Amino acid sequence: MRKSISIFLICTLIMMIFPSDWSYALEFEPAKSVQEKEEVMTEETSEEQTDVEQTTETSELETVESSEESSENVSTNGVEKEELKGKNNEESLPIEEKDVVTKTQLYSEDVMQEDADFWLVDSAATLTEYLKDSQKLKFRLTNNIDLGTSAFQLQSGTIIDGAGYTITYNKSTIAARGFYTNQANAVIEIRNTQFGNTDGTGAVGYYGIVTGSATNVTLIYDGISYYSTNGQMIYNPNGSVIMRGTNRIEQKGTSAYSQEWAEINYVEVENGETVIEHSSNQTNAFIWSTSTASGNPYANTSQIVVRENAVLDIKTNSNMTYGTLAPSYIVEKNAVFNLDKVTLATGGTRNQFFYSLQTQPVNFSFQENAKVNFVLPLPINLNSSKGGMAIGKNADVSIDVASGGIFTTSASSMFAISMDKAKQVSFSGTSLGTIGLNGANGVNNLSFTSNYLQKIETFTSKTNSMPTQEMFKEASDLSVQGTNFTNIPGTLDSFSTQEILSLKNSQKIIFSEFMDVPDQLGLIAADETDTSISLYGSSVNNGSPASTVKFFLFTAEADTSDLRKAKHIVTLNNFDDQENTTLNSIYKVTIDDLNPNTNYWAQMIVTNQVGESDFSNVDRFTTKPQLKNITADVTTTSAIINGELASDTGKWTDYSNGEELALPGQQAYYGGNYQQVKVEYSKNKAFPVQETKAQIADLYGDKNQKFTTKLNGLDGDVTYYVRTKVTGVSGEEVILAMSPLTQFQTVTEIINVEVPIEMAFQTQNKDLGTLQEGNVSSAEYHVVNKGNVSTKVSITDLTKENIAANQLLLLDHFSGNSGQDELALQMIIDNNQQEPLFLTSDLSNNPLTVGVLNVNEQKSLSLEGKYFNPTKQAVFPLYKMTFKVERNEE
């Protein structure tokens, strides 16, 4: 029966709904009470006063595309900022603000206030007017604005939302120009704003976007762009800056006011991504930290903190800091810190990490899952500082130094590197030993601790891709003095002499991801037969691929997890066709010689370079029943079926004395009893449901159980096909048959063909004198196959039985002689006139085939021909025709 199959495809449309409210919210912590210390700043007497142009027109919002400028190497003979600032220390802030509002401008609070939070600003004049009202703190631009050389004093709580517009200004050397605050503990936020033009103009001056002249001022920049070739972005020497969102800074100093990126003690990247490209031909540092003020919570330090999940990307041609205040670089969980001092490098002393000789502790903290990449032209010059570099769990750290080792230290330095289960730490330089520390002998200034083995690879050249040596350690402490590596007494896993030599002669050392014994094992049994099972295992290899995998089979659940009670142990140690990696792995084995109809419990153990896992989960399976033999005692209409089911035919190994003393080839004794045997029989070997009968057999005995049943009411002379459906200990019914397919026949084949006893033929008097004169015809006779086998029928002889027959000449053609006693006689089969058979006396030598008759098939026979002497007195010839019937072998 043909089946029509329709396939329906159901498509699910998934709509992702994004929030349409892009508003911001700002939370403030209560201001701390701190002692305010003001810095005195004045205008230069030579600075010309410039008028601020007023305009009442607004411009359309322009999309500002950030473009990166290629940095140029410029000379360093410009005026240093500290010299210029020294001229302005006697005058104080704030300067008197100018009234820059024209008489024609009218402002309606109902019109100009966009909502309850923000005041709309279309010009510097509007902003000047609003700042006169101490209650107005939140502003949103509706146009690009130029602050020029005017001053805008901001209060704590001020938020300026640039809404994508650009602010330009010119502070030159005057702190109280553009945005500034002299309010201690102030918090000021600027968001969604571009400062300066993409060609580097429009952001001019030493004193940053917002000049923080008081103590503990917090500047928040959220989603800003800053472009300048003649300025400094951040000036808040007694406070901090917080970067949020996506920030793009291109500070390529090629003019007189090009400075550090920031004068500050504390930089925090709170979230998002901040990308900074900084170069200067006037100064030598990226950050200048100078504050020791008691009101500054970050006094005496120089800190960069990249908070959880945030990204900081720095390219600079300068030292990281001026001064000697204690530097620290903290990269929190899942955060990223990229520092590139090579791409924009201009050489000289700017290639150092620190401009001044360090005496205070220097601390690097790279926390869990942190990603850190330092590319440096020269080593990190620690001088005599203490401190250390702490690398946390699963952190990925790379420090590459173009010339020299990773660190340079004085003899009194006590700097320490510690790694705790780091994913990968790579130190690469051009000096032997590459670490370059100089701790006193016996001081553990290089250590890694782990509950797992850790791989350490050494490379004689930093450009090599293949390691010179691989080492595996669980926990070690080393003292490093240049190229002298020494085990700390009492370390848990000391380095050998050869391993120490490899560290000493290396230009690159990689501490790779920790390794553990495999865990998270999984095991599934499938594809079971009566004597075999396929086991599919998996494991997490924790940094080291499996060296061996052992599979265990038990015949009692209580025996699991005890290899001495296992009946089978199969060891896999060749993984050519397996998926075996340092991470997730999958294995497969097939175990043979199992016992049929038996419950088994499977387990697995995986071993890697670290050690052996615990036993896996237990998976139970049952082997299929097994038919040992089946016979049929057949009569004409019945058959007695007898059979035997196999039990305890499997083999097992005795591991009670351990694997080394195992005793193989033991006879199984643990096969289960069968529950039921059903005998099915059919005349069709495909066993279609409608043509198949079944009978429950009698099942008896314990081991190697026997079954019997009698099949009655069978048809005679018929072949039957037999199979069994056996229910074993699993409760599942399983089809079993001997190979080849079991069959029997009730009786032998019978050939029984019915042929005509006589056949009469004649001519017609009415045909005399016509063209049909002498034509012979007969009635239609039948040959029928009534046997149970296909039969071939042929005519093998024709003999003359009377005088009339003897007087006739039988022809095998129709070219007889008119008026002569000649007869052409044909046998017509199934009225097929195209293939007539001439009946002659030569049939004994050349029999004529009637055809092959299938069971119950028949063929019709008739006689036709020509009598060539029809006018003669009637004659009555008599012939005897012989039929041959035989089994068709074709």
KAVENSUL-V400762 format. One record per backbone hydrogen bond with DSSP energy under -1.0 kcal/mol. NH is the residue of the N-H (numbers start at 1). CO is the residue of the C=O. E is the energy in kcal/mol with one decimal. If there is no record, write none. Layout:
nh=NH co=CO e=E
nh=NH co=CO e=E
This chain:
nh=39 co=213 e=-1.5
nh=47 co=44 e=-1.5
nh=84 co=80 e=-1.4
nh=85 co=81 e=-2.9
nh=86 co=82 e=-1.3
nh=87 co=84 e=-1.4
nh=88 co=85 e=-1.8
nh=105 co=102 e=-1.2
nh=112 co=108 e=-3.2
nh=113 co=109 e=-1.5
nh=114 co=118 e=-1.1
nh=115 co=118 e=-1.0
nh=119 co=138 e=-2.5
nh=120 co=112 e=-2.3
nh=121 co=140 e=-2.7
nh=127 co=123 e=-2.0
nh=128 co=124 e=-2.4
nh=129 co=125 e=-2.1
nh=130 co=126 e=-2.4
nh=131 co=127 e=-2.4
nh=132 co=129 e=-1.0
nh=133 co=130 e=-2.1
nh=136 co=133 e=-1.6
nh=139 co=159 e=-2.8
nh=140 co=119 e=-3.0
nh=141 co=161 e=-2.3
nh=142 co=121 e=-2.9
nh=145 co=166 e=-2.2
nh=147 co=168 e=-3.3
nh=150 co=147 e=-1.9
nh=152 co=178 e=-3.1
nh=154 co=180 e=-3.0
nh=157 co=187 e=-3.3
nh=158 co=155 e=-1.7
nh=159 co=137 e=-2.6
nh=160 co=189 e=-2.4
nh=161 co=139 e=-3.4
nh=162 co=191 e=-3.2
nh=164 co=192 e=-3.1
nh=165 co=162 e=-2.8
nh=167 co=194 e=-3.0
nh=168 co=145 e=-1.9
nh=169 co=202 e=-2.9
nh=170 co=148 e=-2.8
nh=171 co=204 e=-3.2
nh=174 co=171 e=-3.3
nh=178 co=150 e=-3.8
nh=180 co=152 e=-1.9
nh=181 co=211 e=-2.6
nh=185 co=215 e=-2.7
nh=186 co=183 e=-1.4
nh=188 co=218 e=-2.5
nh=189 co=158 e=-2.7
nh=190 co=220 e=-2.9
nh=191 co=160 e=-2.8
nh=192 co=222 e=-2.4
nh=194 co=165 e=-2.2
nh=195 co=225 e=-3.0
nh=196 co=167 e=-1.9
nh=197 co=201 e=-3.9
nh=200 co=197 e=-2.5
nh=204 co=169 e=-1.5
nh=205 co=230 e=-2.1
nh=206 co=172 e=-2.7
nh=209 co=233 e=-2.9
nh=211 co=179 e=-2.2
nh=212 co=235 e=-2.9
nh=213 co=181 e=-2.4
nh=216 co=238 e=-2.8
nh=218 co=186 e=-3.3
nh=219 co=240 e=-2.4
nh=220 co=188 e=-2.9
nh=221 co=242 e=-2.7
nh=222 co=190 e=-2.5
nh=223 co=244 e=-2.0
nh=225 co=193 e=-2.2
nh=226 co=248 e=-2.3
nh=227 co=195 e=-2.6
nh=228 co=250 e=-2.2
nh=229 co=200 e=-2.1
nh=232 co=205 e=-1.8
nh=234 co=261 e=-2.0
nh=236 co=263 e=-2.6
nh=239 co=236 e=-2.2
nh=240 co=217 e=-2.5
nh=241 co=266 e=-1.9
nh=242 co=219 e=-2.9
nh=243 co=268 e=-3.3
nh=244 co=221 e=-3.0
nh=247 co=273 e=-2.7
nh=248 co=224 e=-2.1
nh=249 co=275 e=-2.9
nh=250 co=226 e=-3.2
nh=251 co=277 e=-3.1
nh=252 co=228 e=-1.4
nh=253 co=279 e=-4.0
nh=254 co=229 e=-2.2
nh=255 co=229 e=-1.3
nh=258 co=255 e=-1.7
nh=259 co=231 e=-1.1
nh=261 co=286 e=-1.8
nh=262 co=286 e=-1.6
nh=263 co=234 e=-1.8
nh=265 co=239 e=-1.1
nh=267 co=303 e=-2.2
nh=268 co=241 e=-2.3
nh=269 co=305 e=-3.0
nh=270 co=243 e=-2.1
nh=271 co=243 e=-1.1
nh=274 co=311 e=-2.5
nh=275 co=247 e=-2.8
nh=276 co=313 e=-3.3
nh=277 co=249 e=-2.6
nh=278 co=315 e=-3.3
nh=279 co=251 e=-2.6
nh=286 co=319 e=-2.6
nh=287 co=320 e=-1.5
nh=288 co=262 e=-2.2
nh=296 co=293 e=-1.4
nh=299 co=296 e=-1.9
nh=300 co=291 e=-2.9
nh=301 co=298 e=-1.3
nh=302 co=326 e=-2.3
nh=303 co=265 e=-3.0
nh=304 co=328 e=-2.0
nh=305 co=267 e=-2.8
nh=306 co=330 e=-3.2
nh=307 co=269 e=-2.5
nh=309 co=333 e=-1.4
nh=310 co=307 e=-2.3
nh=311 co=272 e=-2.4
nh=312 co=336 e=-2.4
nh=313 co=274 e=-2.7
nh=314 co=338 e=-3.0
nh=315 co=276 e=-2.5
nh=316 co=340 e=-1.9
nh=317 co=278 e=-1.1
nh=319 co=284 e=-2.5
nh=320 co=353 e=-3.1
nh=322 co=287 e=-1.3
nh=326 co=300 e=-1.5
nh=328 co=302 e=-2.1
nh=329 co=363 e=-2.3
nh=330 co=304 e=-2.8
nh=331 co=365 e=-3.3
nh=332 co=306 e=-3.0
nh=334 co=368 e=-1.8
nh=335 co=332 e=-2.1
nh=336 co=310 e=-2.5
nh=337 co=371 e=-2.5
nh=338 co=312 e=-2.8
nh=339 co=373 e=-2.9
nh=340 co=314 e=-2.9
nh=341 co=375 e=-3.0
nh=345 co=342 e=-1.2
nh=351 co=348 e=-1.7
nh=352 co=349 e=-1.6
nh=355 co=321 e=-2.5
nh=362 co=386 e=-2.2
nh=363 co=327 e=-2.0
nh=364 co=388 e=-2.8
nh=365 co=329 e=-2.8
nh=366 co=390 e=-3.0
nh=367 co=331 e=-3.1
nh=369 co=393 e=-2.2
nh=370 co=367 e=-2.4
nh=371 co=335 e=-2.6
nh=372 co=396 e=-2.6
nh=373 co=337 e=-2.3
nh=374 co=398 e=-2.9
nh=375 co=339 e=-3.0
nh=376 co=400 e=-3.1
nh=380 co=406 e=-2.9
nh=382 co=380 e=-1.3
nh=382 co=408 e=-2.0
nh=383 co=408 e=-1.2
nh=384 co=358 e=-1.4
nh=385 co=382 e=-2.1
nh=388 co=362 e=-1.5
nh=389 co=416 e=-2.5
nh=390 co=364 e=-2.9
nh=391 co=418 e=-2.8
nh=392 co=366 e=-3.4
nh=394 co=421 e=-2.8
nh=395 co=392 e=-1.8
nh=396 co=370 e=-3.1
nh=397 co=424 e=-2.9
nh=398 co=372 e=-2.2
nh=399 co=426 e=-2.8
nh=400 co=374 e=-2.8
nh=401 co=428 e=-3.1
nh=402 co=376 e=-2.9
nh=403 co=377 e=-1.0
nh=406 co=434 e=-3.4
nh=407 co=435 e=-1.5
nh=408 co=380 e=-1.8
nh=410 co=383 e=-3.1
nh=413 co=410 e=-1.5
nh=416 co=387 e=-1.5
nh=417 co=445 e=-2.2
nh=418 co=389 e=-2.6
nh=419 co=447 e=-1.7
nh=420 co=391 e=-2.3
nh=421 co=449 e=-1.0
nh=423 co=395 e=-1.1
nh=424 co=395 e=-2.1
nh=425 co=511 e=-2.7
nh=426 co=397 e=-2.7
nh=427 co=509 e=-2.7
nh=428 co=399 e=-2.6
nh=429 co=507 e=-2.9
nh=430 co=404 e=-2.8
nh=433 co=506 e=-1.5
nh=434 co=431 e=-1.3
nh=435 co=433 e=-4.6
nh=439 co=480 e=-1.5
nh=443 co=440 e=-2.1
nh=445 co=443 e=-1.9
nh=446 co=478 e=-1.6
nh=447 co=417 e=-2.8
nh=448 co=476 e=-2.1
nh=449 co=419 e=-2.6
nh=454 co=473 e=-2.7
nh=456 co=471 e=-2.9
nh=457 co=510 e=-2.8
nh=458 co=469 e=-2.1
nh=459 co=508 e=-2.2
nh=464 co=461 e=-1.4
nh=468 co=458 e=-3.4
nh=469 co=458 e=-1.2
nh=471 co=456 e=-2.3
nh=473 co=454 e=-2.2
nh=476 co=448 e=-2.1
nh=478 co=446 e=-3.5
nh=479 co=486 e=-2.6
nh=481 co=484 e=-2.3
nh=482 co=437 e=-3.4
nh=484 co=481 e=-2.1
nh=486 co=479 e=-2.3
nh=488 co=477 e=-2.4
nh=491 co=488 e=-2.0
nh=493 co=475 e=-1.4
nh=500 co=496 e=-2.6
nh=501 co=497 e=-2.1
nh=502 co=498 e=-1.9
nh=503 co=499 e=-2.1
nh=504 co=500 e=-2.4
nh=505 co=501 e=-1.8
nh=506 co=503 e=-1.2
nh=507 co=459 e=-3.1
nh=508 co=459 e=-1.5
nh=509 co=427 e=-2.5
nh=510 co=457 e=-2.7
nh=511 co=425 e=-3.2
nh=512 co=455 e=-3.1
nh=515 co=453 e=-3.2
nh=516 co=542 e=-1.8
nh=519 co=540 e=-2.4
nh=522 co=538 e=-2.4
nh=524 co=536 e=-2.3
nh=526 co=534 e=-2.7
nh=529 co=532 e=-2.5
nh=533 co=591 e=-1.6
nh=534 co=526 e=-2.2
nh=535 co=589 e=-2.9
nh=536 co=524 e=-3.0
nh=537 co=587 e=-2.2
nh=538 co=522 e=-2.3
nh=539 co=585 e=-1.7
nh=540 co=519 e=-2.8
nh=541 co=583 e=-2.6
nh=543 co=582 e=-2.4
nh=544 co=541 e=-1.4
nh=547 co=607 e=-3.7
nh=548 co=607 e=-1.6
nh=549 co=572 e=-2.2
nh=550 co=605 e=-2.8
nh=551 co=570 e=-2.7
nh=552 co=603 e=-2.8
nh=553 co=568 e=-2.2
nh=554 co=601 e=-2.5
nh=559 co=556 e=-1.5
nh=560 co=557 e=-1.2
nh=565 co=562 e=-2.2
nh=566 co=563 e=-1.4
nh=567 co=553 e=-3.2
nh=568 co=553 e=-1.3
nh=570 co=551 e=-2.3
nh=572 co=549 e=-3.5
nh=578 co=575 e=-1.3
nh=579 co=586 e=-1.6
nh=585 co=539 e=-2.4
nh=586 co=579 e=-2.5
nh=587 co=537 e=-2.9
nh=589 co=535 e=-1.8
nh=591 co=533 e=-2.7
nh=594 co=531 e=-2.5
nh=597 co=624 e=-1.4
nh=600 co=621 e=-3.0
nh=601 co=554 e=-2.5
nh=602 co=619 e=-2.6
nh=603 co=552 e=-2.1
nh=605 co=550 e=-2.2
nh=607 co=548 e=-2.9
nh=608 co=611 e=-2.3
nh=613 co=606 e=-2.5
nh=616 co=604 e=-2.2
nh=619 co=602 e=-1.9
nh=621 co=600 e=-2.2
nh=623 co=598 e=-2.1
nh=624 co=529 e=-1.4
nh=628 co=644 e=-2.4
nh=629 co=644 e=-1.4
nh=631 co=642 e=-3.3
nh=633 co=640 e=-2.6
nh=635 co=638 e=-3.3
nh=639 co=711 e=-2.1
nh=640 co=633 e=-2.5
nh=641 co=709 e=-3.1
nh=642 co=631 e=-2.1
nh=643 co=707 e=-2.4
nh=644 co=629 e=-2.3
nh=645 co=705 e=-3.3
nh=646 co=626 e=-2.9
nh=651 co=593 e=-2.0
nh=652 co=666 e=-2.0
nh=653 co=567 e=-2.3
nh=654 co=663 e=-2.9
nh=658 co=655 e=-2.4
nh=662 co=659 e=-1.3
nh=663 co=654 e=-2.2
nh=666 co=652 e=-2.9
nh=668 co=650 e=-2.2
nh=672 co=597 e=-2.5
nh=675 co=727 e=-3.1
nh=676 co=727 e=-1.3
nh=678 co=725 e=-2.4
nh=679 co=695 e=-3.2
nh=680 co=723 e=-3.0
nh=681 co=693 e=-2.6
nh=682 co=721 e=-1.9
nh=687 co=684 e=-2.4
nh=691 co=688 e=-1.4
nh=692 co=689 e=-1.3
nh=693 co=681 e=-2.5
nh=695 co=679 e=-2.2
nh=697 co=677 e=-2.7
nh=698 co=708 e=-3.0
nh=700 co=706 e=-2.5
nh=706 co=700 e=-2.2
nh=707 co=643 e=-2.2
nh=708 co=698 e=-1.5
nh=709 co=641 e=-1.9
nh=711 co=639 e=-3.6
nh=714 co=637 e=-3.2
nh=720 co=744 e=-4.0
nh=721 co=682 e=-3.3
nh=722 co=742 e=-2.5
nh=723 co=680 e=-2.2
nh=724 co=736 e=-3.0
nh=725 co=678 e=-3.0
nh=726 co=734 e=-3.2
nh=727 co=676 e=-2.7
nh=728 co=732 e=-1.0
nh=731 co=728 e=-1.4
nh=734 co=726 e=-2.9
nh=736 co=724 e=-3.5
nh=744 co=720 e=-2.7
nh=746 co=718 e=-2.2
nh=754 co=784 e=-3.4
nh=762 co=777 e=-2.0
nh=767 co=764 e=-1.4
nh=768 co=765 e=-2.0
nh=770 co=767 e=-2.2
nh=773 co=770 e=-1.5
nh=775 co=772 e=-2.5
nh=776 co=865 e=-2.4
nh=777 co=762 e=-2.0
nh=781 co=861 e=-3.7
nh=783 co=859 e=-3.0
nh=784 co=754 e=-2.5
nh=785 co=857 e=-2.9
nh=786 co=752 e=-3.6
nh=788 co=750 e=-2.2
nh=791 co=853 e=-2.9
nh=792 co=886 e=-3.9
nh=793 co=851 e=-2.8
nh=794 co=884 e=-2.4
nh=795 co=848 e=-3.6
nh=796 co=882 e=-2.2
nh=799 co=880 e=-2.4
nh=801 co=878 e=-3.5
nh=806 co=802 e=-1.8
nh=807 co=803 e=-1.9
nh=809 co=821 e=-2.3
nh=811 co=823 e=-2.9
nh=819 co=868 e=-3.6
nh=820 co=817 e=-2.0
nh=822 co=820 e=-2.4
nh=823 co=809 e=-3.1
nh=824 co=866 e=-2.7
nh=826 co=864 e=-4.0
nh=827 co=837 e=-3.5
nh=828 co=862 e=-3.5
nh=830 co=860 e=-2.8
nh=832 co=829 e=-1.8
nh=833 co=831 e=-1.2
nh=837 co=827 e=-1.6
nh=839 co=825 e=-3.2
nh=843 co=840 e=-1.2
nh=845 co=842 e=-1.4
nh=846 co=842 e=-2.2
nh=848 co=795 e=-2.5
nh=850 co=793 e=-1.9
nh=851 co=793 e=-1.9
nh=853 co=791 e=-3.6
nh=856 co=785 e=-1.8
nh=857 co=854 e=-2.5
nh=859 co=783 e=-2.6
nh=861 co=781 e=-4.1
nh=862 co=828 e=-1.7
nh=864 co=826 e=-2.0
nh=865 co=776 e=-1.4
nh=866 co=824 e=-2.4
nh=867 co=774 e=-3.0
nh=868 co=822 e=-2.4
nh=872 co=869 e=-1.1
nh=880 co=799 e=-2.5
nh=882 co=797 e=-2.5
nh=884 co=794 e=-3.6
nh=886 co=792 e=-2.0
nh=888 co=790 e=-2.6
